[in-house]
Amino acid sequence: MQKMTYVIRPMKDEDVPQVAEIDREAFSNDWLFPSYGSYRQDLHSSSARYIVASSKKELEPEIRGQDMQKLAWLERLFSPKHLFSGKKCTPDREYIVGFASFWLMLKEAHLTAIAVRSNYRCNGIGERLLVSAIELATQLNVDVITLEVRASNEIAQSLYKKYGFQTVGRRPRYYSYNGEDAVLMSTDTITSAPFQARLQQLKQAHSKRWGRISVVTPMP
């Protein structure tokens, strides 16, 4: 696969089909939103924030063909004519490789999802989406960030702990598909000097390992 330059930016309406595809792949048994209307309502809610990681560089032909075929089907499934009329799924379209989202509740941000396409995992994209979500929450004067994660997902828990999340509880049988428990995690105050200093250290280490990823700062 060719090396790509990624841009992290706010999600747009036209990203819905691709984000839906990533959502369905990453959370096959707990798909976040079953319809375009649900996505659009959430995307335009004043309490929700969505960011995506995208690339405009072409994929290898064999990967591009598979992904574009699936994406064309999702566009037909999700896309109202007034939003996507005349737009075809072609390789030079901006390609979404991951997304993250959180909900605002007073001074708390609840991280609802971080997901990356399976072909692009283990490249630092999910971690950089987490950094961007924390930075956006900081801009919004959030005090703490909370989340739920599957008890069996030790890799995700390890990443969250690296960024200052601590286990604060457990929800028995939280996931309806198989009755798995959810681990509750929360940060300390993210605007504190120690937290921000640690965040910048981790961000620099990430850039050194994976290269810089351009970030289009979302408007609070």
MARKE-907266 format. One record per atom (N, C-alpha, C, O): residue number from 1; residue in three letters; chain; x, y, z. Coordinates in steps of 0.2 Angstrom, whole numbers. Atoms other than C-alpha are relative to their C-alpha. Layout:
<sites>
   nr  rest  kette     xx     yy     zz
  NUM   ala      A      X      Y      Z
...
</sites>
This chain:
<sites>
   nr  rest  kette     xx     yy     zz
    1   met      A      4     -6      0
    1   met      A      0      0      0
    1   met      A      4      6      0
    1   met      A      9      7      4
    2   gln      A     -3     -6      0
    2   gln      A      6     17     -4
    2   gln      A      0      4      6
    2   gln      A     -5      4     10
    3   lys      A      0     -4     -6
    3   lys      A     11     29     10
    3   lys      A     -4      6     -2
    3   lys      A     -4      9     -7
    4   met      A      5     -5      1
    4   met      A     -2     42     12
    4   met      A      1      6      5
    4   met      A      4      5     11
    5   thr      A      1     -6     -4
    5   thr      A     -4     59     20
    5   thr      A     -7      1      2
    5   thr      A    -11      2     -2
    6   tyr      A      7      0     -2
    6   tyr      A    -19     60     31
    6   tyr      A     -1      7      3
    6   tyr      A      3     11      5
    7   val      A      2     -6     -3
    7   val      A    -29     75     36
    7   val      A     -6     -1      5
    7   val      A    -10     -5      3
    8   ile      A      5      0     -4
    8   ile      A    -40     76     51
    8   ile      A     -4      6      0
    8   ile      A     -1     12      1
    9   arg      A      5     -5      1
    9   arg      A    -55     87     49
    9   arg      A     -7     -1      3
    9   arg      A     -8     -7      4
   10   pro      A      7      1     -2
   10   pro      A    -73     90     54
   10   pro      A     -4     -4     -5
   10   pro      A     -2     -4    -11
   11   met      A      4      4      4
   11   met      A    -85     77     47
   11   met      A     -5      5     -4
   11   met      A     -8      9     -1
   12   lys      A      5     -3      4
   12   lys      A    -97     83     33
   12   lys      A     -5     -5     -2
   12   lys      A     -4    -11     -2
   13   asp      A      5      4      2
   13   asp      A   -113     77     26
   13   asp      A      2     -5     -5
   13   asp      A      0    -11     -5
   14   glu      A     -2      5      5
   14   glu      A   -105     69     11
   14   glu      A      5     -5      2
   14   glu      A      6    -10     -2
   15   asp      A     -4      5     -3
   15   asp      A    -94     59     22
   15   asp      A     -4     -6      3
   15   asp      A     -1    -11      4
   16   val      A      5      5     -3
   16   val      A   -109     49     29
   16   val      A      1     -7     -3
   16   val      A      2    -12      1
   17   pro      A      0      7      3
   17   pro      A   -108     34     17
   17   pro      A      7     -4      2
   17   pro      A      6     -9      4
   18   gln      A     -6      3     -2
   18   gln      A    -90     31     21
   18   gln      A      1     -1      7
   18   gln      A      3     -6      9
   19   val      A      0      1     -7
   19   val      A    -91     34     39
   19   val      A     -5     -6      2
   19   val      A     -3    -10      7
   20   ala      A      5      5     -1
   20   ala      A   -106     22     39
   20   ala      A      3     -7     -1
   20   ala      A      2    -12      2
   21   glu      A     -4      6      1
   21   glu      A    -95      9     31
   21   glu      A      5     -2      5
   21   glu      A      5     -8      7
   22   ile      A     -5      1     -6
   22   ile      A    -81     11     44
   22   ile      A     -4     -3      6
   22   ile      A     -2     -7     10
   23   asp      A      4      2     -6
   23   asp      A    -94     10     58
   23   asp      A     -3     -7      0
   23   asp      A     -2    -11      4
   24   arg      A      3      7      1
   24   arg      A   -102     -6     51
   24   arg      A      6     -5      1
   24   arg      A      5    -11      3
   25   glu      A     -6      5      0
   25   glu      A    -85    -14     49
   25   glu      A      3     -1      7
   25   glu      A      4     -6      9
   26   ala      A     -3      0     -6
   26   ala      A    -78     -9     66
   26   ala      A     -5     -2      6
   26   ala      A     -3     -6     10
   27   phe      A      5      2     -5
   27   phe      A    -94    -12     76
   27   phe      A     -6     -4     -3
   27   phe      A    -12     -2     -3
   28   ser      A      5      4      4
   28   ser      A   -103    -25     66
   28   ser      A     -6     -3      4
   28   ser      A    -11     -3      1
   29   asn      A      6      2     -4
   29   asn      A   -114    -31     81
   29   asn      A     -3      6      4
   29   asn      A     -8      5      7
   30   asp      A      2     -5     -3
   30   asp      A   -116    -14     88
   30   asp      A      0      6     -4
   30   asp      A      2     12     -2
   31   trp      A      0     -5      5
   31   trp      A   -118     -3     73
   31   trp      A     -3      6      3
   31   trp      A     -9      6      5
   32   leu      A      2     -6     -3
   32   leu      A   -120     15     79
   32   leu      A     -7      3     -2
   32   leu      A    -11      4      1
   33   phe      A      6     -3      3
   33   phe      A   -133     21     67
   33   phe      A     -2     -4     -6
   33   phe      A      1     -5    -11
   34   pro      A      2      4      5
   34   pro      A   -144     11     56
   34   pro      A     -3      4     -6
   34   pro      A     -5      0    -11
   35   ser      A      3     -4      6
   35   ser      A   -150     25     44
   35   ser      A      4      7     -1
   35   ser      A      7      9      4
   36   tyr      A     -3     -7      1
   36   tyr      A   -144     41     36
   36   tyr      A     -3      5      4
   36   tyr      A      1      9      7
   37   gly      A      3     -5     -4
   37   gly      A   -156     51     45
   37   gly      A      3      0      7
   37   gly      A      3      6     10
   38   ser      A     -3      1     -7
   38   ser      A   -149     45     62
   38   ser      A      7      4      0
   38   ser      A      9      8      4
   39   tyr      A     -7     -3      1
   39   tyr      A   -131     50     56
   39   tyr      A     -1      8     -1
   39   tyr      A      2     12      3
   40   arg      A      1     -7      2
   40   arg      A   -137     67     49
   40   arg      A     -2      4      7
   40   arg      A      0      9      8
   41   gln      A      3     -3     -6
   41   gln      A   -147     71     65
   41   gln      A      6      1      5
   41   gln      A      6      6      8
   42   asp      A     -5      0     -5
   42   asp      A   -132     67     76
   42   asp      A      6      5     -2
   42   asp      A      8      9      2
   43   leu      A     -6     -4      2
   43   leu      A   -119     76     65
   43   leu      A     -2      8      1
   43   leu      A      3     12      2
   44   his      A      2     -7     -1
   44   his      A   -129     92     66
   44   his      A     -3      2      7
   44   his      A     -5      8      8
   45   ser      A      2     -1     -7
   45   ser      A   -133     91     84
   45   ser      A      5      5      4
   45   ser      A     11      4      3
   46   ser      A     -5     -4     -4
   46   ser      A   -125    105     95
   46   ser      A      4     -3      5
   46   ser      A      9     -1      8
   47   ser      A     -4      4     -6
   47   ser      A   -120     92    108
   47   ser      A      5     -5     -3
   47   ser      A      8     -8      1
   48   ala      A     -4      5      3
   48   ala      A   -111     81     96
   48   ala      A      6      3     -4
   48   ala      A      5      8     -7
   49   arg      A     -5     -2      4
   49   arg      A    -94     82     88
   49   arg      A      3     -6     -4
   49   arg      A      4    -11     -1
   50   tyr      A     -3      6      5
   50   tyr      A    -87     71     73
   50   tyr      A      6      3     -3
   50   tyr      A      6      8     -6
   51   ile      A     -6     -1      4
   51   ile      A    -70     71     66
   51   ile      A      2     -6     -4
   51   ile      A      0    -11     -2
   52   val      A     -2      5      5
   52   val      A    -63     61     51
   52   val      A      7      0     -1
   52   val      A     10      6     -2
   53   ala      A     -7      0      3
   53   ala      A    -46     56     45
   53   ala      A     -1     -2     -7
   53   ala      A     -4     -7     -9
   54   ser      A      1      1      7
   54   ser      A    -45     57     26
   54   ser      A      6      0     -4
   54   ser      A     11      3     -1
   55   ser      A     -6     -1      4
   55   ser      A    -33     55     12
   55   ser      A     -3      1     -7
   55   ser      A     -8     -2     -9
   56   lys      A      2      0      7
   56   lys      A    -35     60     -7
   56   lys      A      5     -3     -4
   56   lys      A      4     -4    -10
   57   lys      A     -4      4      4
   57   lys      A    -21     49    -13
   57   lys      A     -3     -6     -2
   57   lys      A     -7     -9      2
   58   glu      A      3      6      2
   58   glu      A    -25     34    -23
   58   glu      A      2     -6      4
   58   glu      A      8     -6      7
   59   leu      A     -1      6     -3
   59   leu      A    -26     17    -16
   59   leu      A      3     -5     -5
   59   leu      A      3     -4    -11
   60   glu      A     -2      6      4
   60   glu      A    -18      1    -23
   60   glu      A     -6     -2     -4
   60   glu      A    -11     -2     -1
   61   pro      A      5      2      4
   61   pro      A    -29     -5    -37
   61   pro      A     -5     -5      3
   61   pro      A    -11     -5      3
   62   glu      A      4      6     -2
   62   glu      A    -35    -21    -29
   62   glu      A     -4      2      6
   62   glu      A    -10      0      7
   63   ile      A      4     -2     -5
   63   ile      A    -40    -12    -13
   63   ile      A     -5      5     -2
   63   ile      A    -10      5      1
   64   arg      A      4     -5      3
   64   arg      A    -47      3    -22
   64   arg      A     -7     -3     -3
   64   arg      A    -12     -1     -2
   65   gly      A      6      3      3
   65   gly      A    -59     -8    -32
   65   gly      A     -5     -3      5
   65   gly      A    -11     -2      4
   66   gln      A      4      3     -5
   66   gln      A    -65    -17    -17
   66   gln      A     -4      5      4
   66   gln      A    -10      5      5
   67   asp      A      3     -5     -4
   67   asp      A    -68     -2     -7
   67   asp      A     -5      5     -3
   67   asp      A    -10      6     -1
   68   met      A      5     -4      3
   68   met      A    -76      8    -20
   68   met      A     -6     -3     -2
   68   met      A    -12      0     -3
   69   gln      A      6      3      2
   69   gln      A    -88     -5    -25
   69   gln      A     -5      0      6
   69   gln      A    -11      1      6
   70   lys      A      4      0     -7
   70   lys      A    -94     -6     -6
   70   lys      A     -3      7      1
   70   lys      A     -8      8      3
   71   leu      A      2     -7     -1
   71   leu      A    -94     13     -5
   71   leu      A     -6      2     -5
   71   leu      A    -10      6     -3
   72   ala      A      5     -1      5
   72   ala      A   -105     14    -21
   72   ala      A     -7     -2      3
   72   ala      A    -12      1      2
   73   trp      A      6      3     -2
   73   trp      A   -118      3    -13
   73   trp      A     -2      4      6
   73   trp      A     -8      5      7
   74   leu      A      2     -4     -5
   74   leu      A   -118     13      3
   74   leu      A     -2      7     -2
   74   leu      A     -7      9      2
   75   glu      A      2     -6      2
   75   glu      A   -120     29     -6
   75   glu      A     -7     -1     -2
   75   glu      A    -12      4     -1
   76   arg      A      7      1      2
   76   arg      A   -136     22    -14
   76   arg      A     -4     -2      6
   76   arg      A    -10      0      6
   77   leu      A      4      1     -6
   77   leu      A   -142     16      3
   77   leu      A     -1      6      4
   77   leu      A     -7      7      7
   78   phe      A      0     -6     -5
   78   phe      A   -138     32     13
   78   phe      A     -2      7     -3
   78   phe      A     -4     11      0
   79   ser      A      0     -6      2
   79   ser      A   -138     46      1
   79   ser      A     -6      3     -4
   79   ser      A     -8      0     -9
   80   pro      A      6     -3      4
   80   pro      A   -153     57     -3
   80   pro      A      2      4     -6
   80   pro      A      8      6     -6
   81   lys      A     -2     -3      7
   81   lys      A   -153     64    -21
   81   lys      A      2      7      1
   81   lys      A      6      9     -3
   82   his      A     -1     -7     -1
   82   his      A   -153     82    -15
   82   his      A      7      1      2
   82   his      A     10      7      2
   83   leu      A     -7     -1     -2
   83   leu      A   -136     79     -7
   83   leu      A      5     -3     -4
   83   leu      A     11      0     -4
   84   phe      A     -5      4      3
   84   phe      A   -127     67    -18
   84   phe      A     -2      0     -8
   84   phe      A      2     -4    -11
   85   ser      A      2      0      7
   85   ser      A   -135     70    -35
   85   ser      A      6      1     -5
   85   ser      A      9      7     -4
   86   gly      A     -6     -1      5
   86   gly      A   -122     68    -49
   86   gly      A      7     -2      3
   86   gly      A     11     -1     -1
   87   lys      A     -7      2     -3
   87   lys      A   -108     63    -37
   87   lys      A      1     -8     -1
   87   lys      A     -3    -11      2
   88   lys      A     -2      7      1
   88   lys      A   -100     46    -42
   88   lys      A      6     -2      5
   88   lys      A     10      3      6
   89   cys      A     -5      2     -4
   89   cys      A    -89     36    -31
   89   cys      A      6     -2     -5
   89   cys      A      6     -7     -8
   90   thr      A     -6      1      4
   90   thr      A    -72     37    -40
   90   thr      A      6      1      4
   90   thr      A      6      3     10
   91   pro      A     -6      1     -4
   91   pro      A    -54     34    -34
   91   pro      A      3      7      2
   91   pro      A      6      7      7
   92   asp      A     -3     -6     -2
   92   asp      A    -50     53    -34
   92   asp      A     -4      4      6
   92   asp      A     -3      9      8
   93   arg      A      4     -2     -5
   93   arg      A    -64     56    -21
   93   arg      A      4      0      7
   93   arg      A      8     -4      7
   94   glu      A     -3      1     -6
   94   glu      A    -58     60     -4
   94   glu      A     -2     -6      4
   94   glu      A     -8     -8      5
   95   tyr      A      1      7     -2
   95   tyr      A    -56     44      5
   95   tyr      A      1      0      8
   95   tyr      A      6      2     11
   96   ile      A      0      0     -8
   96   ile      A    -61     42     24
   96   ile      A      3     -6      2
   96   ile      A      0    -12      0
   97   val      A     -3      6     -2
   97   val      A    -50     30     33
   97   val      A     -2     -1      8
   97   val      A     -1     -6     10
   98   gly      A      1      1     -7
   98   gly      A    -56     33     51
   98   gly      A     -4      6      3
   98   gly      A     -5     11     -1
   99   phe      A      4     -6     -3
   99   phe      A    -68     44     62
   99   phe      A      0     -1      8
   99   phe      A      2     -6     11
  100   ala      A      1      0     -7
  100   ala      A    -70     48     80
  100   ala      A     -6      5      2
  100   ala      A     -8     10     -2
  101   ser      A      5     -4     -1
  101   ser      A    -85     56     89
  101   ser      A     -1      0      8
  101   ser      A      1     -4     12
  102   phe      A      2      0     -7
  102   phe      A    -91     62    106
  102   phe      A     -6      5      1
  102   phe      A     -7      9     -3
  103   trp      A      6     -4     -2
  103   trp      A   -106     70    115
  103   trp      A      2      4      6
  103   trp      A      6      2     10
  104   leu      A     -1     -5     -5
  104   leu      A   -105     85    126
  104   leu      A     -6      0      5
  104   leu      A    -12      0      3
  105   met      A      5      0     -6
  105   met      A   -114     84    143
  105   met      A      2      5      5
  105   met      A      6      2      9
  106   leu      A     -3     -5     -5
  106   leu      A   -111    100    153
  106   leu      A      7      0     -1
  106   leu      A      9      2     -6
  107   lys      A     -7     -1      0
  107   lys      A    -93    100    157
  107   lys      A      4     -7     -2
  107   lys      A     10     -8      0
  108   glu      A     -3      6      2
  108   glu      A    -90     82    151
  108   glu      A     -1     -2     -7
  108   glu      A     -6      0    -10
  109   ala      A      1      3      7
  109   ala      A    -87     74    134
  109   ala      A      0     -7      1
  109   ala      A      5    -10      4
  110   his      A      0      8      0
  110   his      A    -92     56    132
  110   his      A      2     -2     -7
  110   his      A     -2     -2    -12
  111   leu      A     -2      2      7
  111   leu      A    -82     48    118
  111   leu      A     -4     -6     -2
  111   leu      A     -4    -11      2
  112   thr      A      5      5      3
  112   thr      A    -94     37    108
  112   thr      A      3     -5     -5
  112   thr      A      1    -10     -5
  113   ala      A     -3      5      5
  113   ala      A    -83     30     95
  113   ala      A      7      2     -3
  113   ala      A      8      8     -4
  114   ile      A     -6     -1      4
  114   ile      A    -65     29     87
  114   ile      A      0     -6     -4
  114   ile      A      1    -12     -2
  115   ala      A      0      5      4
  115   ala      A    -64     18     72
  115   ala      A      4      1     -6
  115   ala      A      4      7     -9
  116   val      A     -4     -1      5
  116   val      A    -52     15     58
  116   val      A     -1     -6     -5
  116   val      A     -2    -12     -2
  117   arg      A      1      6      5
  117   arg      A    -54      4     42
  117   arg      A      5     -5      1
  117   arg      A     11     -4      3
  118   ser      A     -5      6     -1
  118   ser      A    -46    -13     44
  118   ser      A      6      0     -3
  118   ser      A     12     -2     -1
  119   asn      A     -6     -1      4
  119   asn      A    -34    -10     30
  119   asn      A      5      5      2
  119   asn      A     11      5      0
  120   tyr      A     -4     -5     -2
  120   tyr      A    -27      5     39
  120   tyr      A      2      0      7
  120   tyr      A      4      5     10
  121   arg      A     -2      0     -7
  121   arg      A    -25      0     57
  121   arg      A      7     -1      1
  121   arg      A     11     -3     -4
  122   cys      A     -7      1     -2
  122   cys      A     -9     -1     66
  122   cys      A      5      5     -4
  122   cys      A     11      3     -5
  123   asn      A     -4     -5      3
  123   asn      A     -3     15     57
  123   asn      A      0      7      4
  123   asn      A      1     12      1
  124   gly      A      0     -6     -4
  124   gly      A     -6     27     71
  124   gly      A     -6      5     -1
  124   gly      A     -7     10      2
  125   ile      A      5     -4      2
  125   ile      A    -22     34     64
  125   ile      A     -5      0      6
  125   ile      A     -8      6      8
  126   gly      A      5      0     -5
  126   gly      A    -34     29     78
  126   gly      A      3      4      6
  126   gly      A     -1      8      9
  127   glu      A     -4     -4     -5
  127   glu      A    -21     36     91
  127   glu      A     -1      8     -1
  127   glu      A     -2     12      3
  128   arg      A      1     -8      1
  128   arg      A    -21     53     82
  128   arg      A     -7      2      0
  128   arg      A     -8      8      1
  129   leu      A      7     -2     -1
  129   leu      A    -40     53     81
  129   leu      A     -1      2      7
  129   leu      A     -5      6      9
  130   leu      A      1     -1     -7
  130   leu      A    -40     51    100
  130   leu      A      4      7      2
  130   leu      A      0     11      6
  131   val      A     -3     -7     -2
  131   val      A    -27     66    102
  131   val      A     -4      5     -3
  131   val      A     -5     10      1
  132   ser      A      4     -6      3
  132   ser      A    -38     77     90
  132   ser      A     -6      1      4
  132   ser      A     -8      6      5
  133   ala      A      6      0     -4
  133   ala      A    -53     72    100
  133   ala      A      1      4      7
  133   ala      A     -3      8      9
  134   ile      A     -2     -3     -7
  134   ile      A    -45     77    117
  134   ile      A      2      7     -1
  134   ile      A     -1     12      3
  135   glu      A     -2     -7      1
  135   glu      A    -38     93    109
  135   glu      A     -7      4     -1
  135   glu      A     -7     10      1
  136   leu      A      7     -4      1
  136   leu      A    -56     98    103
  136   leu      A     -4      1      6
  136   leu      A     -7      6      7
  137   ala      A      3      0     -7
  137   ala      A    -63     94    120
  137   ala      A      3      5      4
  137   ala      A     -1      9      8
  138   thr      A     -4     -5     -3
  138   thr      A    -50    105    127
  138   thr      A     -2      7     -2
  138   thr      A     -4     12      2
  139   gln      A      2     -7      2
  139   gln      A    -55    120    116
  139   gln      A     -7      1      2
  139   gln      A     -9      7      3
  140   leu      A      7     -1     -2
  140   leu      A    -73    117    121
  140   leu      A     -1      1      8
  140   leu      A     -6      1     11
  141   asn      A      0     -1     -8
  141   asn      A    -68    119    140
  141   asn      A     -3     -5      4
  141   asn      A     -6     -4      9
  142   val      A      3      6     -3
  142   val      A    -73    102    144
  142   val      A      5     -2      6
  142   val      A     11     -1      6
  143   asp      A     -4      2     -5
  143   asp      A    -67     96    161
  143   asp      A      3     -7      0
  143   asp      A      9     -8      1
  144   val      A     -2      7      0
  144   val      A    -66     77    159
  144   val      A     -3     -3     -6
  144   val      A     -8     -1     -9
  145   ile      A      2      4      6
  145   ile      A    -68     64    145
  145   ile      A     -2     -7      3
  145   ile      A      3    -10      6
  146   thr      A      2      6     -3
  146   thr      A    -77     48    149
  146   thr      A     -2     -5     -7
  146   thr      A     -2     -2    -12
  147   leu      A      1      5      6
  147   leu      A    -80     32    138
  147   leu      A     -2     -7      3
  147   leu      A     -1     -8      9
  148   glu      A      1      7     -1
  148   glu      A    -86     14    138
  148   glu      A      4     -4     -5
  148   glu      A      4     -2    -11
  149   val      A     -4      4      4
  149   val      A    -75      0    131
  149   val      A     -1     -7      2
  149   val      A     -2     -9      8
  150   arg      A      1      7     -1
  150   arg      A    -77    -19    129
  150   arg      A      5     -2      5
  150   arg      A     11     -1      5
  151   ala      A     -4      3     -5
  151   ala      A    -70    -28    144
  151   ala      A      6     -4     -3
  151   ala      A     11     -5     -1
  152   ser      A     -5      4      3
  152   ser      A    -61    -39    132
  152   ser      A      5      4     -5
  152   ser      A     10      1     -7
  153   asn      A     -5     -4      5
  153   asn      A    -53    -25    121
  153   asn      A      5      3      4
  153   asn      A      5      9      6
  154   glu      A     -6     -2     -4
  154   glu      A    -37    -24    131
  154   glu      A      5      5     -4
  154   glu      A      8      9     -1
  155   ile      A     -4     -5      4
  155   ile      A    -28    -15    116
  155   ile      A     -3      7      1
  155   ile      A      1     12      2
  156   ala      A      3     -7     -1
  156   ala      A    -40      0    117
  156   ala      A      1      2      7
  156   ala      A      2      8      8
  157   gln      A     -1     -2     -7
  157   gln      A    -39      0    136
  157   gln      A      7      3      1
  157   gln      A      8      8      4
  158   ser      A     -7     -2     -1
  158   ser      A    -21      1    135
  158   ser      A      2      7     -3
  158   ser      A      5     11     -1
  159   leu      A     -1     -7      3
  159   leu      A    -21     16    123
  159   leu      A     -3      5      4
  159   leu      A      0     10      5
  160   tyr      A      4     -5     -4
  160   tyr      A    -34     25    133
  160   tyr      A      4      2      7
  160   tyr      A      5      7      9
  161   lys      A     -4     -1     -6
  161   lys      A    -23     22    149
  161   lys      A      6      4     -2
  161   lys      A      8      9      2
  162   lys      A     -6     -4      3
  162   lys      A     -8     29    139
  162   lys      A     -2      8      0
  162   lys      A      3     12      2
  163   tyr      A      2     -7      1
  163   tyr      A    -18     45    137
  163   tyr      A     -4      3      6
  163   tyr      A     -7      8      6
  164   gly      A      2     -2     -6
  164   gly      A    -23     47    155
  164   gly      A     -7     -2      2
  164   gly      A    -10      0      7
  165   phe      A      6      3     -2
  165   phe      A    -39     37    156
  165   phe      A      1     -5      5
  165   phe      A      5     -9      5
  166   gln      A     -1      5     -6
  166   gln      A    -42     27    172
  166   gln      A     -7     -3      0
  166   gln      A    -12     -1     -1
  167   thr      A      6      4     -1
  167   thr      A    -54     13    175
  167   thr      A     -4      3      6
  167   thr      A     -1      3     12
  168   val      A      3     -3     -5
  168   val      A    -68     20    186
  168   val      A     -7     -4      2
  168   val      A    -10     -3      6
  169   gly      A      6      4     -1
  169   gly      A    -82      7    185
  169   gly      A     -1     -6     -5
  169   gly      A      3     -7    -10
  170   arg      A      2      5      5
  170   arg      A    -90     -7    175
  170   arg      A     -8     -1     -1
  170   arg      A    -11      0      4
  171   arg      A      7      1      1
  171   arg      A   -107    -10    167
  171   arg      A     -1     -7     -2
  171   arg      A      1     -9     -8
  172   pro      A      1      7      1
  172   pro      A   -112    -28    168
  172   pro      A     -5     -1     -6
  172   pro      A    -10      2     -7
  173   arg      A      4      2      5
  173   arg      A   -119    -36    152
  173   arg      A     -2      7     -4
  173   arg      A     -8      7     -7
  174   tyr      A      2     -7      4
  174   tyr      A   -119    -18    143
  174   tyr      A     -1     -1     -7
  174   tyr      A     -5      2    -10
  175   tyr      A      1      1      8
  175   tyr      A   -117    -25    125
  175   tyr      A     -5     -5     -1
  175   tyr      A     -4    -11      1
  176   ser      A      6      5      1
  176   ser      A   -133    -33    120
  176   ser      A      2     -6     -4
  176   ser      A     -1    -11     -3
  177   tyr      A     -2      6      5
  177   tyr      A   -125    -44    106
  177   tyr      A      2     -6      4
  177   tyr      A     -1    -11      2
  178   asn      A     -2      6     -3
  178   asn      A   -116    -55    118
  178   asn      A      0      0      7
  178   asn      A      3     -4     11
  179   gly      A      0      0     -7
  179   gly      A   -119    -49    135
  179   gly      A      7      2      4
  179   gly      A      7      1     10
  180   glu      A     -7     -1     -2
  180   glu      A   -101    -43    137
  180   glu      A      0      7      5
  180   glu      A     -4     11      3
  181   asp      A      0     -6     -4
  181   asp      A    -97    -30    151
  181   asp      A      4      5     -3
  181   asp      A      8      4     -8
  182   ala      A     -4     -6      2
  182   ala      A    -91    -13    148
  182   ala      A      4      3      5
  182   ala      A      1      3     11
  183   val      A     -4     -3     -5
  183   val      A    -77     -5    157
  183   val      A     -1      8     -1
  183   val      A      0     10     -6
  184   leu      A      1     -7      0
  184   leu      A    -80     13    162
  184   leu      A      7      4      1
  184   leu      A     10      2      6
  185   met      A     -6     -3     -1
  185   met      A    -65     25    160
  185   met      A     -1      7      0
  185   met      A     -6     10     -4
  186   ser      A      0     -7      0
  186   ser      A    -62     43    163
  186   ser      A      7      3      1
  186   ser      A     11      0      4
  187   thr      A     -7     -4     -1
  187   thr      A    -48     56    163
  187   thr      A     -1      4      6
  187   thr      A     -6      5      9
  188   asp      A      0     -6     -5
  188   asp      A    -43     69    176
  188   asp      A     -2      6     -4
  188   asp      A     -4      5    -10
  189   thr      A      2     -6      3
  189   thr      A    -46     87    172
  189   thr      A      5      1     -6
  189   thr      A     11      2     -5
  190   ile      A     -4      0      6
  190   ile      A    -40     88    154
  190   ile      A      4      7     -1
  190   ile      A      8      8     -5
  191   thr      A     -3     -7      1
  191   thr      A    -36    107    155
  191   thr      A      6      1      5
  191   thr      A      9      7      5
  192   ser      A     -5     -1     -5
  192   ser      A    -24    105    169
  192   ser      A      7      0     -3
  192   ser      A      8     -3     -8
  193   ala      A     -7      0      3
  193   ala      A     -5    108    166
  193   ala      A      3     -6     -1
  193   ala      A      6     -8     -6
  194   pro      A     -4      6      0
  194   pro      A      1     91    170
  194   pro      A     -3     -4     -6
  194   pro      A      0     -8    -10
  195   phe      A      3      4      5
  195   phe      A    -12     83    158
  195   phe      A      2      2     -7
  195   phe      A      4     -1    -11
  196   gln      A     -2     -3      6
  196   gln      A     -8     95    144
  196   gln      A      7     -1     -2
  196   gln      A      9     -2     -8
  197   ala      A     -7      1      1
  197   ala      A     10     93    146
  197   ala      A      2     -7     -2
  197   ala      A      5     -8     -7
  198   arg      A     -1      7      2
  198   arg      A      9     74    145
  198   arg      A     -3     -1     -7
  198   arg      A      0     -5    -11
  199   leu      A      3      0      6
  199   leu      A     -3     76    130
  199   leu      A      5      2     -6
  199   leu      A      6     -1    -11
  200   gln      A     -4     -2      5
  200   gln      A     10     86    120
  200   gln      A      6     -4      0
  200   gln      A      9     -5     -6
  201   gln      A     -6      4      0
  201   gln      A     24     74    125
  201   gln      A     -2     -6     -5
  201   gln      A      2     -9     -9
  202   leu      A      3      6      3
  202   leu      A     13     59    118
  202   leu      A     -1      2     -8
  202   leu      A      1     -2    -12
  203   lys      A      1     -3      7
  203   lys      A      9     70    102
  203   lys      A      6      0     -4
  203   lys      A      7     -2     -9
  204   gln      A     -7      0      4
  204   gln      A     27     73     98
  204   gln      A      3     -7     -1
  204   gln      A      6     -8     -6
  205   ala      A     -2      7      1
  205   ala      A     31     55    101
  205   ala      A     -3     -4     -6
  205   ala      A      0     -7    -10
  206   his      A      4      3      5
  206   his      A     17     50     89
  206   his      A      3      3     -7
  206   his      A      4     -1    -12
  207   ser      A     -2     -3      6
  207   ser      A     23     62     76
  207   ser      A      7     -2     -2
  207   ser      A      8     -3     -8
  208   lys      A     -7      2      2
  208   lys      A     41     56     77
  208   lys      A      0     -7     -3
  208   lys      A      3     -9     -7
  209   arg      A      1      7      3
  209   arg      A     35     38     74
  209   arg      A     -3     -1     -6
  209   arg      A     -1     -4    -11
  210   trp      A      4      1      6
  210   trp      A     22     40     61
  210   trp      A      0      6     -5
  210   trp      A     -3      5    -10
  211   gly      A      0     -6      4
  211   gly      A     25     57     54
  211   gly      A     -5      5      1
  211   gly      A    -10      3      5
  212   arg      A      5     -5     -2
  212   arg      A     15     73     55
  212   arg      A     -6     -2     -4
  212   arg      A     -6     -3    -10
  213   ile      A      7      0      3
  213   ile      A     -4     72     51
  213   ile      A     -3      7      0
  213   ile      A     -3     10      6
  214   ser      A      3     -7      0
  214   ser      A    -12     88     45
  214   ser      A     -6      0      4
  214   ser      A    -10     -5      3
  215   val      A      7     -1     -4
  215   val      A    -26     94     57
  215   val      A     -3      6     -2
  215   val      A      0     12     -1
  216   val      A      4     -6      1
  216   val      A    -39    106     51
  216   val      A     -5      0      6
  216   val      A     -9     -3      7
  217   thr      A      3     -1     -7
  217   thr      A    -45    112     68
  217   thr      A     -7      1     -1
  217   thr      A    -10      6     -4
  218   pro      A      8     -1      0
  218   pro      A    -64    110     70
  218   pro      A     -2      6      4
  218   pro      A      1      7      9
  219   met      A      2     -6     -4
  219   met      A    -73    125     76
  219   met      A     -4     -3      6
  219   met      A     -9     -7      5
  220   pro      A      4      2     -5
  220   pro      A    -80    123     93
  220   pro      A     -7      1      0
  220   pro      A    -11      0      4
</sites>
